[in-house]
Amino acid sequence: MELSTLSMEQYSLVYNMLSFCIASMVFSGLFFIIAKDRVAPQYRMSVILSTMVVGIAGYHYFRIFGSWEAAFVLEGGAYVASGTPFNDAYRYMDWLLTVPLLVVELLLLCSVAAEKKEGLIFNTVVATVLMLIFGYLGETSGGTSLSDSRGIYGFLSTIPFVYIVWVLWNEVTVAMADKEGHLKVLYRNIRLLLIFTWGYYPIVYMAPFIMDPGSALVNVQVGYTIADVAAKAGYGCLIYAIARAKSDADGFAVA
Ligand SMILES: *C/C=C(C)/C=C/C=C(C)/C=C/C1=C(C)CCCC1(C)C
């Protein structure tokens, strides 16, 4: 895929957002490691998974950042393609590892019946793989409209996407039904965070439908980066808060 020429502002916006994202991932990960012992042992796995998610993402953002730097050179006040391709696969490789982990860390904090749990995890993980394979094919197809390869793969990706969000929404709704006070509010908040952050990805994906290629490139990179900070680091903080509130309710005392 040929890279468009970017203005100084466009190039720097992506550059700064990638840098901001690396800091968010690294230091939220550090927080999760330190805070893990503040939750009861039966909820620790979710906090551990949060740490892995932001660790994997921090690594990939480091690589994306390097790839972004290598892909452009400053020439006459604008950033032009250097000839080194910008590697979009890092992002999808990252999602392939982190999205299933995000699904599991939430399901572990819901009241899923033991005999249902494995099947549900299996189905949602298969759905995330399908969602991301179709998404990657569309993202790298060079298509720019609703009726070409980008649109068609985007549509196919949306089918498993709807299934995953529907499962998670329902499981959180069941989990919060018999809770009250602070814990109920936290469950409601993570359900909202899930809908708004996950729902933002397909919107970002549509940028090339309505923008010139340079603006679309910038919007896609910035959009996914903001969504990733909220859906990984922010979500991890809420997961920790839920685990902490459940520990409290169980009478677990922080040393
Ligand atoms: C940490 C990364 C996360 C939570 C990534 C989530 C990604 C999605 C929910 C992506 C969804 C897409 C569609 C529903 C259709 C268009 C293609 C995608 C892959 C952007």
The ligand as a MOL file (V3000), in Angstrom:
LIG
                    3D

  0  0  0     0  0            999 V3000
M  V30 BEGIN CTAB
M  V30 COUNTS 20 20 0 0 0
M  V30 BEGIN ATOM
M  V30 1 C -7.2240 -4.0440 22.5470 0
M  V30 2 C -7.8660 -4.1620 21.3050 0
M  V30 3 C -9.2090 -4.2690 21.1150 0
M  V30 4 C -10.1820 -4.2900 22.2510 0
M  V30 5 C -9.6610 -4.3490 19.7650 0
M  V30 6 C -10.9240 -4.4690 19.3580 0
M  V30 7 C -11.2120 -4.4690 17.9890 0
M  V30 8 C -12.4540 -4.5050 17.4140 0
M  V30 9 C -13.6870 -4.5960 18.2370 0
M  V30 10 C -12.5200 -4.4410 15.9870 0
M  V30 11 C -13.6110 -4.5530 15.2460 0
M  V30 12 C -13.7270 -4.4470 13.7800 0
M  V30 13 C -15.0070 -4.5470 13.2530 0
M  V30 14 C -16.2020 -4.8450 14.0980 0
M  V30 15 C -15.2890 -4.3530 11.8080 0
M  V30 16 C -14.1730 -3.7120 11.0680 0
M  V30 17 C -12.8730 -4.3130 11.3830 0
M  V30 18 C -12.5210 -4.2300 12.8630 0
M  V30 19 C -11.4940 -5.3480 13.0650 0
M  V30 20 C -11.8750 -2.8820 13.1110 0
M  V30 END ATOM
M  V30 BEGIN BOND
M  V30 1 1 1 2
M  V30 2 2 2 3
M  V30 3 1 3 4
M  V30 4 1 3 5
M  V30 5 2 5 6
M  V30 6 1 6 7
M  V30 7 2 7 8
M  V30 8 1 8 9
M  V30 9 1 8 10
M  V30 10 2 10 11
M  V30 11 1 11 12
M  V30 12 2 12 13
M  V30 13 1 12 18
M  V30 14 1 13 14
M  V30 15 1 13 15
M  V30 16 1 15 16
M  V30 17 1 16 17
M  V30 18 1 17 18
M  V30 19 1 18 19
M  V30 20 1 18 20
M  V30 END BOND
M  V30 END CTAB
M  END
